[in-house]
């Protein structure tokens, strides 16, 4: 009588067997000690790894160290820089385009940025007003300014507030 294919494949051909089974299926084929070890390895493998350190974070910031995040404090805008930003704000608000920005640059200081209107126009004290956000880049620092402008009687936009942007 011929052996079934599964049993024939498990028979040693040269006298040495790579593994021995007891004819079972699943975990019973590797015995109780092997089953326990397999369950432990599955638990450890699916549990993931964790590392606990008692000395805090891997990297610490001391004093006034700056990261690459926006809003890092740098040199304050000069009056000349603010004049260029105000002109850009007036220009972009005059266009009235939705989702538009106006770049600006002060060639004397090298500062640059852009002005972007926020939300829709609103009425304040009988005048049409609009809020905007302006970026300010000088050297390796970048900050943001928030402002509001209202249209004058002649239709020109006048900036009445321009201050550092507070998120929130």
HUSUL-V188061 format. One record per run of one state. SS is the DSSP state (H for helix, E for strand, C for the rest). FROM is the first residue (numbers start at 1). TO is the last residue. If there is no record, write none. Layout:
BEGIN
ss->SS from->FROM to->TO
ss->SS from->FROM to->TO
END
This chain:
BEGIN
ss->C from->1 to->4
ss->H from->5 to->10
ss->C from->11 to->25
ss->H from->26 to->47
ss->C from->48 to->78
ss->H from->79 to->95
ss->C from->96 to->100
ss->E from->101 to->105
ss->C from->106 to->111
ss->E from->112 to->124
ss->C from->125 to->126
ss->E from->127 to->138
ss->C from->139 to->140
ss->E from->141 to->151
ss->C from->152 to->156
ss->E from->157 to->164
ss->C from->165 to->168
END
